[in-house]
Amino acid sequence: MNFRLSTIRRILNLDLADHNAALLWGARKVGKTTLLCQRFPRAARYDLSDTALRTRLLLRPSLLREELLACLPQLVVIEEIQEGDRV
C-alpha cells in the first residue's frame, strides 16, 4: 500500500492581542508545532526537547529572560514544557 500524507487545513483562531500568555496542548503528532510555525512564523522559538537548549536554560534560567530582553520579540513560543510524560 502506498499512503500519501497530505496537509490538513486547520481552523483555529489564535488571537493573542489582548493576552500575555496562551497554552496549546494536545496529543502528540497532531500538528501543534506545524500550526504555530505557520500562524506565527516570526515568533521567537524555544524548543525544550532540544537537549542542549534545555540544559543551558536549566543551568542558568535567567538566560531566557536575558535573551528575550535583548531582542524584544512580539511573540515567544516555548515548546515541550511538560514533564509528566518523560520516561
C-alpha positions in Angstrom: 0.0 0.0 0.0 1.2 3.5 -0.8 -0.1 6.2 1.5 0.4 9.8 0.7 0.5 12.3 3.6 -1.5 15.4 2.9 -1.7 18.7 4.7 -4.9 19.2 6.7 -6.1 22.8 6.9 -6.6 23.6 10.5 -9.0 26.3 11.6 -8.1 27.7 15.0 -8.4 31.3 15.9 -5.3 32.2 17.9 -6.0 35.9 18.7 -3.3 36.8 21.3 -3.6 40.5 21.0 -5.1 41.1 24.5 -3.3 38.2 26.3 0.0 37.8 28.0 0.1 34.0 27.6 -1.7 31.1 25.9 -1.4 27.4 26.2 -1.9 25.0 23.3 -1.9 21.3 24.2 -3.0 18.1 22.6 -1.9 14.6 21.7 1.5 14.0 20.1 1.9 14.3 16.3 -1.4 16.2 15.7 0.3 19.3 14.2 0.6 21.7 17.1 4.1 22.8 16.1 3.2 23.0 12.4 0.2 25.2 13.2 2.3 27.5 15.4 5.0 27.8 12.8 2.5 28.6 10.0 0.5 31.0 12.1 3.4 32.8 13.8 6.5 32.5 11.5 8.3 35.4 13.1 7.9 34.2 16.8 11.0 33.6 18.9 11.1 29.8 19.4 12.4 27.8 22.3 12.0 24.0 21.8 12.9 22.4 25.1 13.1 19.0 23.5 16.5 20.2 22.3 18.7 18.8 25.0 21.4 21.4 24.6 19.0 24.3 24.9 17.2 22.7 27.8 20.5 22.1 29.6 21.6 25.7 29.1 18.3 27.0 30.5 18.3 24.6 33.4 21.8 25.6 34.4 21.0 29.3 34.0 17.3 30.0 34.0 17.8 33.8 33.8 19.2 33.3 30.3 15.8 33.0 28.8 14.8 36.4 30.1 18.1 38.0 29.1 17.8 36.7 25.5 14.3 37.9 25.1 15.0 41.3 26.5 17.9 41.6 24.1 15.7 41.1 21.0 12.2 42.0 22.4 10.1 39.7 20.1 6.4 40.3 19.8 5.7 36.6 20.5 7.6 33.8 22.1 6.7 30.1 21.5 8.0 27.6 24.1 7.5 24.0 23.2 7.8 20.7 25.0 7.4 22.1 28.5 5.6 19.1 30.0 7.4 16.9 32.5 4.9 14.2 33.3 5.4 12.0 30.3 9.2 11.7 30.4 10.4 8.1 30.7 
